[in-house]
Amino acid sequence: MVKIGNTDWSDKLPENNRLERIWVLTKSDFIQRYYGSFLGVFWAFLNPLFQLMIFYFIFTWFFNNKIENYALYVLSGLLMWMFFSETT
């Protein structure tokens, strides 16, 4: 039974639809993870953006990197890294 605050999520879970059940459990996990933080859910989006800015400025200014669309390259790598580090 997943309980967040006064909400009992077992009452809200769908009976037969697995995709809907996965969606409800994912949403409740996301809310539970960022419930007590100062920035809340916004931190899930700000954290990768801050890391992207740091990597972008370090590698373009200090190392004179001239790769085209470097920000997209770094963002794709960071998102994959964050996905694997959060799931293990």
OpenMM code with the backbone's topology and positions (N, CA, C; nanometers):
from openmm import Vec3, app, unit

residues = "MET VAL LYS ILE GLY ASN THR ASP TRP SER ASP LYS LEU PRO GLU ASN ASN ARG LEU GLU ARG ILE TRP VAL LEU THR LYS SER ASP PHE ILE GLN ARG TYR TYR GLY SER PHE LEU GLY VAL PHE TRP ALA PHE LEU ASN PRO LEU PHE GLN LEU MET ILE PHE TYR PHE ILE PHE THR TRP PHE PHE ASN ASN LYS ILE GLU ASN TYR ALA LEU TYR VAL LEU SER GLY LEU LEU MET TRP MET PHE PHE SER GLU THR THR".split()
positions = [
    Vec3(0.0844, -0.1166, 0.0000),
    Vec3(0.0000, 0.0000, 0.0000),
    Vec3(0.0895, 0.1237, 0.0000),
    Vec3(0.0671, 0.2131, -0.0923),
    Vec3(0.1437, 0.3361, -0.1033),
    Vec3(0.0631, 0.4470, -0.0396),
    Vec3(0.1227, 0.5147, 0.0580),
    Vec3(0.0501, 0.6196, 0.1276),
    Vec3(0.1322, 0.7474, 0.1238),
    Vec3(0.0714, 0.8538, 0.0710),
    Vec3(0.1355, 0.9846, 0.0674),
    Vec3(0.0434, 1.0808, 0.1393),
    Vec3(0.0913, 1.1344, 0.2509),
    Vec3(0.0059, 1.2239, 0.3276),
    Vec3(-0.1165, 1.1493, 0.3777),
    Vec3(-0.2333, 1.2002, 0.3476),
    Vec3(-0.3579, 1.1367, 0.3892),
    Vec3(-0.4215, 1.0553, 0.2781),
    Vec3(-0.3521, 1.0397, 0.1654),
    Vec3(-0.4089, 0.9709, 0.0499),
    Vec3(-0.3704, 0.8236, 0.0517),
    Vec3(-0.4676, 0.7377, 0.0374),
    Vec3(-0.4438, 0.5945, 0.0266),
    Vec3(-0.4547, 0.5574, -0.1207),
    Vec3(-0.3397, 0.5303, -0.1854),
    Vec3(-0.3364, 0.5078, -0.3302),
    Vec3(-0.3944, 0.3738, -0.3706),
    Vec3(-0.4096, 0.2811, -0.2768),
    Vec3(-0.4666, 0.1521, -0.3155),
    Vec3(-0.6139, 0.1654, -0.3533),
    Vec3(-0.6814, 0.2670, -0.3018),
    Vec3(-0.8211, 0.2898, -0.3398),
    Vec3(-0.8329, 0.3493, -0.4791),
    Vec3(-0.7275, 0.4156, -0.5269),
    Vec3(-0.7325, 0.4841, -0.6551),
    Vec3(-0.6752, 0.4017, -0.7704),
    Vec3(-0.6186, 0.2849, -0.7411),
    Vec3(-0.5602, 0.2033, -0.8469),
    Vec3(-0.6686, 0.1379, -0.9312),
    Vec3(-0.6530, 0.1417, -1.0629),
    Vec3(-0.7511, 0.0765, -1.1498),
    Vec3(-0.7466, -0.0754, -1.1341),
    Vec3(-0.8556, -0.1377, -1.1623),
    Vec3(-0.8672, -0.2823, -1.1428),
    Vec3(-0.7972, -0.3625, -1.2524),
    Vec3(-0.8246, -0.3335, -1.3786),
    Vec3(-0.7816, -0.4215, -1.4863),
    Vec3(-0.6750, -0.3631, -1.5783),
    Vec3(-0.6695, -0.2351, -1.5961),
    Vec3(-0.5808, -0.1744, -1.6938),
    Vec3(-0.4394, -0.1601, -1.6371),
    Vec3(-0.3462, -0.2373, -1.6879),
    Vec3(-0.2093, -0.2351, -1.6368),
    Vec3(-0.1378, -0.1047, -1.6671),
    Vec3(-0.1581, -0.0493, -1.7870),
    Vec3(-0.0922, 0.0765, -1.8210),
    Vec3(-0.1398, 0.1898, -1.7314),
    Vec3(-0.2669, 0.1907, -1.7034),
    Vec3(-0.3208, 0.2932, -1.6144),
    Vec3(-0.2672, 0.2755, -1.4724),
    Vec3(-0.2523, 0.1512, -1.4295),
    Vec3(-0.1963, 0.1232, -1.2969),
    Vec3(-0.0502, 0.1676, -1.2891),
    Vec3(0.0263, 0.1406, -1.3945),
    Vec3(0.1662, 0.1854, -1.3985),
    Vec3(0.1726, 0.3371, -1.3937),
    Vec3(0.0828, 0.4039, -1.4672),
    Vec3(0.0808, 0.5502, -1.4681),
    Vec3(0.0507, 0.6058, -1.3283),
    Vec3(-0.0465, 0.5496, -1.2584),
    Vec3(-0.0828, 0.5974, -1.1247),
    Vec3(0.0320, 0.5747, -1.0271),
    Vec3(0.0957, 0.4591, -1.0330),
    Vec3(0.2079, 0.4312, -0.9431),
    Vec3(0.3285, 0.5188, -0.9737),
    Vec3(0.3547, 0.5450, -1.1017),
    Vec3(0.4658, 0.6321, -1.1395),
    Vec3(0.4411, 0.7737, -1.0918),
    Vec3(0.3200, 0.8210, -1.1096),
    Vec3(0.2860, 0.9561, -1.0662),
    Vec3(0.2978, 0.9691, -0.9144),
    Vec3(0.2529, 0.8683, -0.8407),
    Vec3(0.2621, 0.8744, -0.6949),
    Vec3(0.4072, 0.8674, -0.6482),
    Vec3(0.4908, 0.7892, -0.7161),
    Vec3(0.6325, 0.7830, -0.6822),
    Vec3(0.7008, 0.9164, -0.7090),
    Vec3(0.6664, 0.9802, -0.8190),
    Vec3(0.7239, 1.1099, -0.8545),
    Vec3(0.6861, 1.2155, -0.7507),
    Vec3(0.5603, 1.2151, -0.7089),
    Vec3(0.5151, 1.3112, -0.6078),
    Vec3(0.5821, 1.2829, -0.4742),
    Vec3(0.5937, 1.1571, -0.4377),
    Vec3(0.6541, 1.1196, -0.3106),
    Vec3(0.8024, 1.1559, -0.3064),
    Vec3(0.8720, 1.1422, -0.4176),
    Vec3(1.0149, 1.1706, -0.4222),
    Vec3(1.0447, 1.3179, -0.3968),
    Vec3(0.9636, 1.4067, -0.4508),
    Vec3(0.9899, 1.5501, -0.4401),
    Vec3(0.8951, 1.6204, -0.3438),
    Vec3(0.8296, 1.5475, -0.2558),
    Vec3(0.7282, 1.6035, -0.1674),
    Vec3(0.7855, 1.7060, -0.0697),
    Vec3(0.8967, 1.6773, -0.0061),
    Vec3(0.9488, 1.7648, 0.0979),
    Vec3(1.0536, 1.8639, 0.0523),
    Vec3(1.0911, 1.8632, -0.0727),
    Vec3(1.1981, 1.9522, -0.1178),
    Vec3(1.1459, 2.0933, -0.1407),
    Vec3(1.2370, 2.1889, -0.1364),
    Vec3(1.2020, 2.3304, -0.1481),
    Vec3(1.1451, 2.3628, -0.2855),
    Vec3(1.2086, 2.3147, -0.3906),
    Vec3(1.1625, 2.3439, -0.5260),
    Vec3(1.0586, 2.2446, -0.5761),
    Vec3(1.0418, 2.1354, -0.5053),
    Vec3(0.9400, 2.0381, -0.5428),
    Vec3(0.9700, 1.9708, -0.6753),
    Vec3(0.8685, 1.9590, -0.7579),
    Vec3(0.8784, 1.8885, -0.8855),
    Vec3(0.9686, 1.9641, -0.9829),
    Vec3(0.9799, 2.0957, -0.9665),
    Vec3(1.0650, 2.1731, -1.0567),
    Vec3(1.2105, 2.1272, -1.0507),
    Vec3(1.2521, 2.0703, -0.9370),
    Vec3(1.3895, 2.0237, -0.9242),
    Vec3(1.4199, 1.9109, -1.0230),
    Vec3(1.3224, 1.8319, -1.0574),
    Vec3(1.3425, 1.7236, -1.1545),
    Vec3(1.3800, 1.7787, -1.2911),
    Vec3(1.3361, 1.8997, -1.3232),
    Vec3(1.3688, 1.9612, -1.4517),
    Vec3(1.4886, 2.0549, -1.4416),
    Vec3(1.5067, 2.1178, -1.3257),
    Vec3(1.6173, 2.2117, -1.3093),
    Vec3(1.7517, 2.1414, -1.2941),
    Vec3(1.7544, 2.0274, -1.2295),
    Vec3(1.8797, 1.9555, -1.2089),
    Vec3(1.9500, 1.9217, -1.3405),
    Vec3(1.8835, 1.8607, -1.4391),
    Vec3(1.9527, 1.8350, -1.5663),
    Vec3(1.9920, 1.9633, -1.6395),
    Vec3(1.9104, 2.0680, -1.6281),
    Vec3(1.9448, 2.1936, -1.6958),
    Vec3(2.0678, 2.2592, -1.6343),
    Vec3(2.0790, 2.2562, -1.5011),
    Vec3(2.1981, 2.3107, -1.4365),
    Vec3(2.3228, 2.2313, -1.4751),
    Vec3(2.3122, 2.1006, -1.4764),
    Vec3(2.4266, 2.0190, -1.5156),
    Vec3(2.4637, 2.0427, -1.6612),
    Vec3(2.3640, 2.0592, -1.7468),
    Vec3(2.3895, 2.0889, -1.8877),
    Vec3(2.4650, 2.2199, -1.9019),
    Vec3(2.4224, 2.3226, -1.8298),
    Vec3(2.4905, 2.4524, -1.8382),
    Vec3(2.6345, 2.4424, -1.7905),
    Vec3(2.6584, 2.3704, -1.6828),
    Vec3(2.7945, 2.3564, -1.6302),
    Vec3(2.8839, 2.2845, -1.7302),
    Vec3(2.8395, 2.1711, -1.7815),
    Vec3(2.9197, 2.0976, -1.8798),
    Vec3(2.9416, 2.1794, -2.0063),
    Vec3(2.8385, 2.2468, -2.0520),
    Vec3(2.8493, 2.3254, -2.1751),
    Vec3(2.9527, 2.4368, -2.1599),
    Vec3(2.9449, 2.5128, -2.0517),
    Vec3(3.0385, 2.6238, -2.0338),
    Vec3(3.1809, 2.5763, -2.0085),
    Vec3(3.1978, 2.4692, -1.9344),
    Vec3(3.3332, 2.4186, -1.9089),
    Vec3(3.3982, 2.3712, -2.0379),
    Vec3(3.3266, 2.2925, -2.1155),
    Vec3(3.3885, 2.2344, -2.2345),
    Vec3(3.3938, 2.3292, -2.3532),
    Vec3(3.3115, 2.4320, -2.3576),
    Vec3(3.3214, 2.5269, -2.4690),
    Vec3(3.4170, 2.6403, -2.4376),
    Vec3(3.4219, 2.6865, -2.3134),
    Vec3(3.5101, 2.7986, -2.2812),
    Vec3(3.6521, 2.7535, -2.2484),
    Vec3(3.6671, 2.6544, -2.1612),
    Vec3(3.8005, 2.6158, -2.1161),
    Vec3(3.8720, 2.5231, -2.2135),
    Vec3(3.7995, 2.4365, -2.2799),
    Vec3(3.8615, 2.3412, -2.3707),
    Vec3(3.8406, 2.3758, -2.5173),
    Vec3(3.7759, 2.4889, -2.5461),
    Vec3(3.7518, 2.5369, -2.6834),
    Vec3(3.6936, 2.4278, -2.7732),
    Vec3(3.5862, 2.3694, -2.7282),
    Vec3(3.5195, 2.2644, -2.8041),
    Vec3(3.4383, 2.3276, -2.9164),
    Vec3(3.4526, 2.2795, -3.0378),
    Vec3(3.3848, 2.3365, -3.1546),
    Vec3(3.2840, 2.2400, -3.2173),
    Vec3(3.2271, 2.1503, -3.1398),
    Vec3(3.1308, 2.0539, -3.1928),
    Vec3(2.9981, 2.1246, -3.2180),
    Vec3(2.9389, 2.0987, -3.3342),
    Vec3(2.8095, 2.1557, -3.3693),
    Vec3(2.7005, 2.0942, -3.2819),
    Vec3(2.6061, 2.1745, -3.2367),
    Vec3(2.4953, 2.1293, -3.1505),
    Vec3(2.5464, 2.0558, -3.0268),
    Vec3(2.6485, 2.1100, -2.9640),
    Vec3(2.7112, 2.0446, -2.8503),
    Vec3(2.6154, 2.0329, -2.7317),
    Vec3(2.5266, 2.1307, -2.7139),
    Vec3(2.4329, 2.1258, -2.6014),
    Vec3(2.3397, 2.0049, -2.6130),
    Vec3(2.2926, 1.9749, -2.7329),
    Vec3(2.2069, 1.8571, -2.7515),
    Vec3(2.2838, 1.7277, -2.7262),
    Vec3(2.4093, 1.7266, -2.7671),
    Vec3(2.4955, 1.6105, -2.7459),
    Vec3(2.5135, 1.5844, -2.5961),
    Vec3(2.5429, 1.6900, -2.5212),
    Vec3(2.5629, 1.6761, -2.3767),
    Vec3(2.4317, 1.6408, -2.3073),
    Vec3(2.3215, 1.7031, -2.3487),
    Vec3(2.1921, 1.6752, -2.2864),
    Vec3(2.1512, 1.5295, -2.3057),
    Vec3(2.1729, 1.4749, -2.4236),
    Vec3(2.1366, 1.3347, -2.4459),
    Vec3(2.2210, 1.2422, -2.3586),
    Vec3(2.3480, 1.2719, -2.3441),
    Vec3(2.4331, 1.1913, -2.2572),
    Vec3(2.3949, 1.2039, -2.1108),
    Vec3(2.3649, 1.3260, -2.0672),
    Vec3(2.3255, 1.3467, -1.9279),
    Vec3(2.1935, 1.2775, -1.8949),
    Vec3(2.0981, 1.2845, -1.9853),
    Vec3(1.9695, 1.2193, -1.9589),
    Vec3(1.9846, 1.0680, -1.9492),
    Vec3(2.0672, 1.0104, -2.0359),
    Vec3(2.0908, 0.8660, -2.0279),
    Vec3(2.1627, 0.8303, -1.8973),
    Vec3(2.2632, 0.9104, -1.8606),
    Vec3(2.3370, 0.8854, -1.7369),
    Vec3(2.2448, 0.8960, -1.6157),
    Vec3(2.1600, 0.9982, -1.6126),
    Vec3(2.0679, 1.0146, -1.4998),
    Vec3(1.9663, 0.9008, -1.4944),
    Vec3(1.9202, 0.8568, -1.6101),
    Vec3(1.8255, 0.7454, -1.6133),
    Vec3(1.8877, 0.6205, -1.5523),
    Vec3(2.0096, 0.5862, -1.5937),
    Vec3(2.0736, 0.4656, -1.5419),
    Vec3(2.1139, 0.4807, -1.3962),
    Vec3(2.1574, 0.5988, -1.3543),
    Vec3(2.1978, 0.6157, -1.2150),
    Vec3(2.0780, 0.6167, -1.1202),
    Vec3(1.9630, 0.6617, -1.1655),
    Vec3(1.8439, 0.6623, -1.0803),
    Vec3(1.7765, 0.5256, -1.0729),
    Vec3(1.7932, 0.4433, -1.1746),
    Vec3(1.7246, 0.3144, -1.1746),
    Vec3(1.8052, 0.2032, -1.1091),
    Vec3(1.9316, 0.2242, -1.0836),
    Vec3(2.0116, 0.1185, -1.0207),
    Vec3(2.0362, 0.1464, -0.8757),
] * unit.nanometer
topology = app.Topology()
chain = topology.addChain("A")
for resn in residues:
    res = topology.addResidue(resn, chain)
    for name in ("N", "CA", "C"):
        topology.addAtom(name, app.Element.getBySymbol(name[0]), res)
